[in-house]
């Protein structure tokens, strides 16, 4: 089982999410501990271990460190802002 860690900026992003989507985003982040590469995740070309997960209109950007079993959430934001 993987450990899920947050960057400080990702923690702030999580607190600024629309309350309608908050529970869904939180549940998807928790599920990354069991399966860090769920169906629908996309590997980003930015780096070799960076992935994107869609949750409604929000995107979760995270990296996976398989050797030490850690998933690090990098950014959580609305789809129009996340890649800027």
C-alpha positions as CSV (number, residue, x, y, z in Angstrom):
1,X,0.0,0.0,0.0
2,X,1.3,3.5,-0.9
3,X,1.5,6.5,1.3
4,X,-0.2,9.7,0.0
5,X,1.7,12.9,0.7
6,X,0.7,16.5,-0.2
7,X,2.9,19.4,-1.2
8,X,2.0,22.5,0.8
9,X,0.5,24.1,-2.3
10,X,-1.7,21.1,-2.9
11,X,-3.0,21.2,0.6
12,X,-4.1,24.8,0.0
13,X,-5.6,23.8,-3.4
14,X,-7.7,21.1,-1.6
15,X,-9.1,23.6,0.8
16,X,-10.1,26.0,-2.1
17,X,-12.1,23.3,-4.0
18,X,-15.8,23.9,-4.6
19,X,-17.7,22.1,-1.8
20,X,-19.8,20.2,-4.4
21,X,-16.7,18.4,-5.6
22,X,-14.7,18.2,-2.3
23,X,-15.8,14.8,-1.2
24,X,-15.3,13.2,-4.6
25,X,-11.8,14.7,-5.0
26,X,-10.9,13.6,-1.4
27,X,-12.2,10.0,-2.1
28,X,-10.1,9.8,-5.3
29,X,-7.0,10.9,-3.5
30,X,-7.5,8.3,-0.8
31,X,-8.0,5.6,-3.5
32,X,-4.5,6.4,-4.9
33,X,-3.0,4.7,-1.8
34,X,-4.5,1.3,-3.0
35,X,-4.1,1.8,-6.8
36,X,-1.8,4.7,-7.9
37,X,-2.6,4.1,-11.5
38,X,-6.4,3.8,-11.7
39,X,-8.4,3.5,-14.9
40,X,-8.5,6.9,-16.5
41,X,-5.2,8.3,-15.2
42,X,-3.0,9.8,-17.9
43,X,0.8,9.9,-17.8
44,X,2.0,13.4,-18.4
45,X,5.0,14.1,-20.6
46,X,6.4,16.7,-18.1
47,X,8.3,14.0,-16.2
48,X,8.6,10.3,-16.2
49,X,6.5,9.7,-13.0
50,X,3.8,12.4,-13.2
51,X,0.2,11.5,-13.8
52,X,-3.2,13.3,-14.1
53,X,-6.5,12.1,-12.7
54,X,-9.8,13.7,-13.7
55,X,-12.5,14.3,-11.1
56,X,-15.4,16.2,-12.6
57,X,-14.0,19.6,-13.6
58,X,-11.0,19.2,-11.3
59,X,-7.6,17.7,-12.1
60,X,-5.3,16.0,-9.6
61,X,-1.6,16.1,-10.7
62,X,0.6,13.7,-8.8
63,X,3.8,11.8,-9.0
64,X,4.5,8.1,-8.0
65,X,7.7,6.9,-6.4
66,X,7.4,3.1,-6.7
67,X,10.7,2.3,-5.0
68,X,9.6,3.9,-1.7
69,X,5.8,3.4,-2.2
70,X,4.8,7.1,-2.1
71,X,2.2,9.1,-4.1
72,X,2.8,12.8,-3.9
73,X,0.0,15.1,-4.8
74,X,1.5,18.1,-6.6
75,X,-1.5,20.2,-7.7
76,X,-5.3,20.1,-7.5
77,X,-7.2,22.7,-9.5
78,X,-10.0,23.4,-12.0
79,X,-9.3,22.1,-15.5
80,X,-8.9,25.6,-17.0
81,X,-6.1,26.6,-14.5
82,X,-4.3,23.4,-13.7
83,X,-1.7,23.4,-16.6
84,X,-0.7,27.0,-16.3
